[in-house]
Amino acid sequence: MNSQITNASTISASSAIQQAAQVRLMIFDVDGILTDGSLHFGADGEMMKTFNVLDGQGIKLLQNAGIATAIISARQSAIVSKRASDLGITHVMQGIHNKKSAFLTLTKELQIPHQECGFIGDDVIDLPILLRVGFAASVPNGHEEVRQRVAYITKAHGGKGAAREICDFILQAQNKYQAAIAPFLDVSNDDC
């Protein structure tokens, strides 16, 4: 297995790799995962969020490798809808405070067993999903109750490349990473 796959938390690294190898659907929380968790408000009350382009590319790589992606977030935001649309994430559930119910609805709709799902979250509201998925992940600044119960804790913080790290980890665990980046390494068709 790739030596880059090393950061497991409460279970062994090999168990985290085995779990990630089964992922057919990767679900992302937003605040604290796809963003750094900060909320910025303009003078007129409009909310602003900052997203990381590396995370976005990682999500696209997962999708191109045949892994479905989704967002389940407690907060409702037009900014998240726009970002999800830009990334081609069609399964977006926002304003969800009962994340368990949203997760069960999503997996039933997609007909994907829980053990073939992954989720990355950072706070106790995420535990109902984290405790049901086959591959659970969090970030180093996630709540202690969450960090104690996941298979993988990223080195990167939320909004700072954590989602990309998870995407790369899954692709590596499934032996799809090299194929995913191969199109970017091909210099054989230069027309110059």
C-alpha positions as CSV (number, residue, x, y, z in Angstrom):
1,M,0.0,0.0,0.0
2,N,1.1,3.6,-0.7
3,S,3.4,5.0,2.0
4,Q,1.4,8.2,2.0
5,I,-1.4,6.5,3.7
6,T,-0.4,6.7,7.3
7,N,-2.6,8.8,9.6
8,A,-5.1,6.6,11.4
9,S,-6.4,7.5,14.8
10,T,-8.3,5.2,17.0
11,I,-8.0,2.1,14.9
12,S,-5.0,0.7,13.0
13,A,-3.9,2.3,9.7
14,S,-4.5,-1.0,7.9
15,S,-8.2,-1.0,9.2
16,A,-8.7,2.6,8.0
17,I,-7.3,1.6,4.6
18,Q,-9.6,-1.4,4.4
19,Q,-12.6,0.8,5.3
20,A,-11.7,3.5,2.8
21,A,-11.3,0.8,0.1
22,Q,-15.0,0.1,0.4
23,V,-16.3,3.6,-0.1
24,R,-18.7,4.1,-2.9
25,L,-20.3,7.3,-1.5
26,M,-18.3,10.0,0.3
27,I,-20.3,12.5,2.3
28,F,-18.9,15.9,3.5
29,D,-19.9,18.2,6.3
30,V,-19.4,21.8,5.3
31,D,-18.5,24.1,8.3
32,G,-15.2,22.9,9.8
33,I,-14.6,20.5,6.9
34,L,-15.0,22.2,3.5
35,T,-14.4,25.5,5.3
36,D,-12.3,26.4,8.3
37,G,-15.5,26.8,10.4
38,S,-15.5,30.5,10.5
39,L,-18.6,32.5,9.5
40,H,-18.1,35.9,8.0
41,F,-21.0,38.3,7.8
42,G,-21.0,41.4,5.5
43,A,-22.6,44.7,6.6
44,D,-25.9,43.7,5.1
45,G,-25.9,40.4,6.9
46,E,-24.8,38.3,4.0
47,M,-22.8,35.3,4.9
48,M,-19.5,34.5,3.3
49,K,-17.5,31.3,3.4
50,T,-14.0,30.4,2.1
51,F,-13.5,27.1,0.3
52,N,-10.2,25.5,-0.7
53,V,-9.5,24.7,-4.3
54,L,-7.5,21.7,-3.5
55,D,-10.5,20.2,-1.7
56,G,-12.6,20.9,-4.8
57,Q,-10.2,19.1,-7.1
58,G,-10.1,16.1,-4.7
59,I,-13.9,15.9,-4.9
60,K,-13.7,16.0,-8.7
61,L,-11.1,13.2,-8.7
62,L,-13.3,11.0,-6.5
63,Q,-16.3,11.6,-8.9
64,N,-14.1,10.8,-11.9
65,A,-13.1,7.6,-10.2
66,G,-16.8,6.6,-9.9
67,I,-17.2,7.5,-6.2
68,A,-20.4,9.4,-5.5
69,T,-20.2,12.6,-3.4
70,A,-22.7,14.3,-1.2
71,I,-23.0,17.1,1.3
72,I,-25.0,17.0,4.6
73,S,-24.9,20.3,6.5
74,A,-26.8,21.7,9.5
75,R,-26.6,25.2,8.0
76,Q,-28.5,26.4,5.0
77,S,-26.5,28.5,2.6
78,A,-26.8,29.7,-1.0
79,I,-23.0,29.8,-1.1
80,V,-22.8,26.1,-0.4
81,S,-25.4,25.4,-3.1
82,K,-23.2,27.3,-5.6
83,R,-20.0,25.5,-4.5
84,A,-21.7,22.1,-4.7
85,S,-23.1,23.0,-8.2
86,D,-19.6,24.1,-9.4
87,L,-18.2,20.8,-8.2
88,G,-21.0,18.6,-9.6
89,I,-22.2,17.5,-6.2
90,T,-25.9,16.7,-6.9
91,H,-26.8,15.3,-3.5
92,V,-26.8,18.3,-1.2
93,M,-28.8,18.3,2.0
94,Q,-28.7,21.6,3.9
95,G,-30.4,22.9,7.0
96,I,-30.4,19.4,8.4
97,H,-30.2,19.1,12.1
98,N,-31.2,15.4,12.1
99,K,-28.2,14.2,10.1
100,K,-29.1,10.6,10.8
101,S,-32.4,10.9,9.0
102,A,-30.8,12.7,6.1
103,F,-28.1,10.0,5.9
104,L,-30.7,7.2,6.0
105,T,-32.7,8.9,3.3
106,L,-29.7,9.4,1.1
107,T,-28.4,5.9,1.3
108,K,-31.8,4.4,0.7
109,E,-32.3,6.6,-2.4
110,L,-28.8,5.7,-3.7
111,Q,-29.2,2.1,-2.6
112,I,-25.7,2.1,-1.1
113,P,-25.1,0.1,2.1
114,H,-23.9,2.1,5.1
115,Q,-20.6,0.2,5.2
116,E,-19.8,1.5,1.7
117,C,-20.2,5.1,2.7
118,G,-17.7,7.5,4.1
119,F,-18.3,10.7,6.1
120,I,-16.0,13.5,7.4
121,G,-17.4,15.6,10.1
122,D,-16.0,17.6,13.1
123,D,-18.7,18.1,15.8
124,V,-21.1,16.0,17.8
125,I,-24.0,16.7,15.5
126,D,-22.1,14.6,13.0
127,L,-21.8,11.5,15.3
128,P,-25.1,9.9,14.1
129,I,-23.5,9.5,10.6
130,L,-20.0,8.9,11.7
131,L,-21.1,6.0,13.9
132,R,-23.0,4.4,11.0
133,V,-20.7,4.7,8.0
134,G,-18.0,2.2,7.0
135,F,-15.3,4.9,6.9
136,A,-15.5,7.8,9.4
137,A,-13.0,10.7,9.4
138,S,-12.5,14.0,11.1
139,V,-10.0,16.9,11.3
140,P,-7.4,17.6,14.0
141,N,-9.4,20.5,15.4
142,G,-12.6,18.5,15.5
143,H,-14.4,17.9,18.8
144,E,-12.8,15.4,21.1
145,E,-15.9,13.2,21.1
146,V,-15.7,12.9,17.4
147,R,-11.9,12.4,17.1
148,Q,-12.2,9.5,19.6
149,R,-14.7,7.7,17.3
150,V,-13.3,7.9,13.8
151,A,-11.0,5.8,11.7
152,Y,-8.9,8.6,10.3
153,I,-8.0,12.1,11.4
154,T,-6.5,14.3,8.7
155,K,-3.3,16.2,9.2
156,A,-4.8,19.2,7.4
157,H,-7.4,21.3,9.1
158,G,-10.9,21.9,7.7
159,G,-10.9,24.4,4.8
160,K,-7.1,23.9,4.6
161,G,-7.0,20.7,2.5
162,A,-8.6,18.2,4.8
163,A,-11.2,17.1,2.3
164,R,-8.5,16.7,-0.4
165,E,-6.5,14.6,2.0
166,I,-9.5,12.3,2.5
167,C,-10.2,12.1,-1.2
168,D,-6.6,11.1,-1.9
169,F,-6.6,8.6,1.0
170,I,-9.7,6.9,-0.5
171,L,-8.3,6.9,-4.0
172,Q,-5.0,5.4,-2.7
173,A,-6.9,2.8,-0.6
174,Q,-8.8,1.8,-3.7
175,N,-5.7,1.7,-5.9
176,K,-7.2,4.5,-8.1
177,Y,-4.9,7.4,-7.3
178,Q,-2.4,6.9,-10.1
179,A,-5.2,6.6,-12.7
180,A,-6.9,9.6,-11.2
181,I,-3.9,11.9,-11.7
182,A,-2.6,10.3,-14.9
183,P,-4.4,12.7,-17.2
184,F,-2.5,15.6,-15.6
185,L,0.8,13.9,-16.1
186,D,0.4,13.1,-19.8
187,V,2.7,15.2,-22.0
188,S,2.6,12.9,-25.0
189,N,0.0,14.9,-27.0
190,D,1.6,18.3,-27.0
191,D,0.6,20.1,-30.2
192,C,3.1,22.9,-29.8
